[in-house]
Amino acid sequence: MPRHYCLNPHDQYSQSELLVEFEARGEGIKLISAQDASGDDVLCELEDIERRALESEITADCHQNIPALGGFLHKRPIIEQPRVGLT
């Protein structure tokens, strides 16, 4: 699984990072884990908007060139895309 360093959304000063493990899928990016500086997985503590921000950061940093079935992933930042299938 690929890994990418992202800004920690819980750090209001943007001075710490999370090591995010993810999987590129045809429909987007699936976050697997998000480890903080102490090695704890904090993915379950993140709100939906924070997860979407991580997905968007990964896509932007990889220049939207993460290969996926049927072409490249997102055409625009994930944060701007409507969530589908949530109630």
MARTOR-193349 format. One record per atom (N, C-alpha, C, O, CB): x, y, z; residue in one letter. Coordinates in steps of 0.2 Angstrom, whole numbers, padded with zeros to 4 digits, always signed. Each point is the difference from the previous one (the first is absolute). Glycine has a CB too. Layout:
<recs>
XYZa
...
</recs>
This chain:
<recs>
+0004-0006+0000m
-0004+0006+0000m
+0004+0006+0000m
+0005+0001+0004m
-0014-0007+0002m
+0008+0011-0010p
+0004+0006+0000p
-0002+0004+0006p
-0005+0000+0004p
+0005+0001-0016p
+0005+0003+0014r
+0000+0005+0006r
+0001+0007-0002r
+0004+0001-0005r
-0001-0011+0013r
-0005+0014-0004h
+0001+0007-0002h
-0001+0005+0006h
-0004-0002+0005h
+0000+0000-0016h
+0009+0006+0012y
-0001+0005+0006y
-0004+0005-0001y
+0000+0004-0006y
+0011-0006+0009y
-0016+0004+0001c
-0005+0005-0001c
+0000+0004+0007c
+0002-0002+0005c
-0009-0005-0013c
+0004+0013+0007l
+0000+0004+0006l
-0005-0003+0005l
-0006-0002-0002l
+0009+0013-0005l
-0002-0010+0013n
-0005-0003+0005n
-0005+0005+0001n
+0001+0005+0003n
+0008-0011+0003n
-0016+0004-0007p
-0005+0005+0000p
-0002+0001+0008p
-0003+0005+0001p
-0001-0009-0012p
+0007+0001+0015h
-0001+0001+0007h
+0005+0005+0003h
-0001+0003+0006h
-0004-0014-0004h
+0010+0013-0006d
+0005+0005+0002d
-0002+0007-0003d
+0001+0001-0006d
+0008-0010+0007d
-0012+0013+0004q
-0002+0007-0003q
+0005+0004-0003q
-0001+0005-0003q
-0007-0006+0012q
+0015-0001-0007y
+0005+0004-0003y
+0004-0003-0006y
+0005+0003-0003y
-0004+0002+0015y
-0004-0010-0014s
+0003-0004-0006s
+0007-0001+0001s
+0004+0001-0005s
-0013+0004-0002s
+0012-0008+0012q
+0007-0001+0001q
+0001-0007+0001q
+0006-0002+0000q
-0005+0012+0006q
-0006-0015-0006s
+0001-0007+0001s
-0003-0003-0006s
-0005+0002-0003s
+0005-0002+0015s
+0002-0006-0013e
-0002-0004-0006e
-0003-0007+0002e
+0002-0002+0005e
+0006+0008-0012e
-0012-0009+0003l
-0002-0007+0000l
+0003-0004-0005l
+0001+0003-0006l
-0012+0001+0011l
+0013-0010-0004l
+0002-0004-0005l
-0006-0004-0002l
-0002-0005+0003l
+0014+0004+0001l
-0015+0002-0010v
-0006-0003-0003v
+0001-0005-0004v
+0004+0001-0006v
-0010+0010+0007v
+0004-0017+0000e
+0000-0006-0004e
-0007+0000-0004e
-0005+0001+0003e
+0013-0008+0005e
-0007+0006-0015f
-0007+0000-0004f
+0001-0005-0005f
+0005-0003-0002f
-0007+0015+0005f
-0004-0013-0006e
-0001-0004-0006e
-0003+0004-0005e
-0006+0003+0001e
+0005-0014+0006e
+0004+0011-0013a
-0004+0003-0006a
-0005-0005-0003a
+0002-0006-0002a
+0009+0013-0001a
-0017-0005+0002r
-0005-0004-0003r
-0003+0004-0005r
+0001+0006-0001r
-0004-0011+0012r
-0001+0001-0015g
-0003+0004-0006g
-0005+0005+0002g
+0000+0005-0004g
+0001-0016-0002g
-0004+0011+0012e
-0005+0005+0002e
+0004+0005+0004e
-0004+0005+0002e
-0006-0013-0003e
+0016+0008+0003g
+0003+0005+0004g
+0006-0003+0004g
+0002-0006-0002g
-0013+0012+0002g
+0012-0003+0005i
+0005-0002+0005i
-0003-0003+0006i
-0005+0003+0003i
+0013+0006-0007i
-0006-0015+0006k
-0002-0002+0007k
+0006+0000+0005k
+0005-0002-0001k
-0013-0006-0005k
+0006+0012+0011l
+0005+0001+0006l
+0000-0007+0004l
-0005-0002+0002l
+0003+0015-0002l
+0008-0015+0001i
+0001-0006+0004i
+0002+0001+0007i
-0003-0002+0005i
+0007-0004-0015i
+0001+0011+0011s
+0002+0002+0007s
+0003+0007-0001s
+0002+0002-0005s
+0000-0014+0009s
-0002+0015+0002a
+0003+0007+0001a
+0004+0000+0006a
-0003+0001+0006a
-0006+0005-0013a
+0016-0007+0007q
+0004+0000+0006q
+0002+0007+0002q
+0003+0003-0004q
+0000-0015+0001q
-0003+0013+0009d
+0003+0007+0003d
+0007-0001+0001d
+0003-0006-0001d
-0014+0009+0006d
+0014+0002-0002a
+0007-0001+0002a
+0002-0005+0005a
+0006-0003+0000a
-0005+0015-0003a
-0005-0014+0007s
+0001-0005+0005s
-0002-0007-0003s
+0001-0005+0004s
-0003+0013+0005s
+0000-0009-0015g
-0002-0006-0003g
-0007-0002+0001g
-0001-0006-0002g
+0013+0003+0003g
-0016+0007+0002d
-0007-0002+0001d
-0004+0001-0006d
+0001+0005-0003d
+0000-0003+0016d
-0005-0007-0014d
-0005+0001-0006d
-0006+0004+0002d
-0004-0002+0005d
+0008-0009-0010d
-0005+0017+0002v
-0005+0005+0002v
-0005+0000-0005v
-0005+0005+0001v
+0013+0002+0006v
-0008-0011-0012l
-0005+0000-0005l
-0007+0000+0003l
-0005+0004-0003l
+0013-0009-0005l
-0010+0001+0012c
-0007-0001+0003c
-0002+0007+0004c
-0006+0001+0001c
+0008-0014+0000c
+0003+0017+0001e
-0002+0006+0004e
-0001+0006-0005e
-0002+0005+0002e
+0009-0009+0007e
-0006+0003-0015l
-0001+0006-0005l
-0007+0000-0002l
-0003-0005-0001l
+0015+0004-0003l
-0014+0007+0003e
-0007+0001-0003e
+0000-0001-0007e
+0006+0000-0003e
-0009+0008+0012e
-0003-0008-0012d
+0000-0001-0008d
+0003+0005-0004d
+0004-0001-0004d
-0015-0005+0006d
+0010+0012+0000i
+0003+0006-0003i
+0008+0000+0000i
+0003+0002-0004i
-0013+0005+0006i
+0013-0010+0004e
+0007+0000+0001e
+0003-0006-0005e
+0005+0001-0002e
-0006+0004+0014e
-0003-0010-0012r
+0002-0006-0004r
+0000+0002-0008r
+0005-0001-0003r
-0010-0007+0011r
+0000+0012-0010r
+0000+0003-0006r
+0005+0004-0002r
+0003+0001-0006r
-0015-0002+0006r
+0014+0005+0005a
+0006+0005-0001a
+0006-0004-0001a
+0004+0002-0004a
-0009+0006+0011a
+0006-0014-0003l
+0006-0004-0001l
+0000-0003-0007l
+0005+0000-0004l
-0005-0003+0016l
-0006+0001-0015e
+0000-0003-0006e
+0001+0005-0006e
+0004-0001-0004e
-0013-0007+0009e
+0007+0014-0004s
+0001+0006-0004s
+0008+0001+0000s
+0002+0002-0006s
-0014+0003+0008s
+0015-0004+0003e
+0007+0001+0001e
+0004-0005-0004e
+0005+0002-0003e
-0007+0004+0014e
+0000-0012-0010i
+0004-0006-0003i
-0001+0001-0008i
+0005-0001-0003i
-0007-0007+0013i
-0004+0009-0012t
-0001+0001-0007t
+0004+0006-0003t
+0003-0001-0005t
-0014-0004+0006t
+0011+0010+0002a
+0003+0006-0002a
+0008-0001+0000a
+0003+0002-0005a
-0012+0005+0009a
+0012-0010+0001d
+0007-0001+0001d
+0002-0005-0005d
+0006+0001-0002d
-0006+0002+0014d
-0004-0007-0014c
+0002-0005-0005c
-0001+0002-0007c
+0000-0004-0005c
-0002-0005+0013c
+0000+0015-0009h
-0002+0004-0006h
-0005-0004-0004h
+0000+0000-0006h
+0011+0004+0006h
-0016-0007+0004q
-0006-0004-0003q
+0003-0005-0005q
-0004-0002-0005q
-0003+0012+0006q
+0013-0013+0000n
+0002-0005-0004n
+0000-0007+0003n
+0004-0004-0002n
+0003+0012-0003n
-0011-0009+0010i
+0000-0007+0003i
-0004-0004-0004i
-0006+0001-0002i
+0006+0004+0013i
+0003-0011-0014p
-0004-0004-0005p
-0006-0003+0003p
+0001-0003+0006p
+0010+0001-0012p
-0016+0001+0003a
-0006-0003+0002a
-0003-0003-0006a
+0001+0002-0006a
-0003+0006+0016a
-0003-0013-0009l
-0003-0003-0005l
-0004+0005-0004l
-0004+0004+0003l
+0003-0015+0004l
+0001+0011-0013g
-0003+0005-0005g
+0003+0007+0000g
-0004+0004-0002g
-0006-0011+0005g
+0016+0007-0001g
+0003+0007-0001g
+0003+0002+0006g
+0001-0003+0005g
-0008+0006-0014g
+0007+0004+0010f
+0003+0003+0006f
-0006+0002+0005f
-0006-0001-0002f
+0015+0006-0005f
-0007-0004+0013l
-0005+0001+0005l
-0003+0007-0001l
+0000+0002-0006l
+0006-0009+0014l
-0008+0011-0003h
-0004+0006+0000h
+0003+0005-0005h
+0005+0002-0001h
-0008-0005+0013h
-0002+0006-0015k
+0001+0006-0005k
+0000+0006+0004k
+0003+0005-0002k
-0009-0011-0007k
+0003+0007+0015r
+0000+0006+0004r
+0002-0002+0007r
-0001-0006+0002r
-0007+0012-0010r
+0009-0002+0013p
+0001-0002+0007p
-0005-0004+0003p
-0006+0002-0001p
+0013+0008+0002p
-0006-0015+0003i
-0005-0004+0003i
-0004+0004+0004i
-0006-0001+0001i
+0013-0009-0001i
-0005+0015+0004i
-0003+0004+0004i
-0006+0004-0003i
-0005+0001+0003i
+0015+0000+0004i
-0010+0000-0013e
-0005+0003-0004e
-0005-0005-0003e
-0006+0002-0002e
+0014+0007-0001e
-0007-0015+0003q
-0004-0005-0003q
-0006-0002+0006q
+0002-0001+0005q
+0007-0003-0013q
-0015+0004+0005p
-0005-0003+0005p
+0001-0007+0002p
+0002-0004-0004p
-0010+0012-0001p
+0007-0009+0012r
+0000-0007+0002r
-0006-0004-0002r
-0006+0003+0000r
+0012+0001+0010r
-0005-0010-0013v
-0006-0004-0002v
-0001-0006+0004v
+0005-0003+0003v
-0003+0007-0015v
-0008-0005+0014g
-0002-0006+0004g
+0000+0001+0007g
+0000-0005+0004g
+0005-0002-0013g
-0004+0013+0012l
+0000+0001+0007l
-0007+0002+0002l
-0003+0004-0004l
+0015-0001+0004l
-0014-0005+0006t
-0007+0003+0002t
+0001+0005+0006t
-0005+0002+0002t
+0000-0013-0006t
</recs>
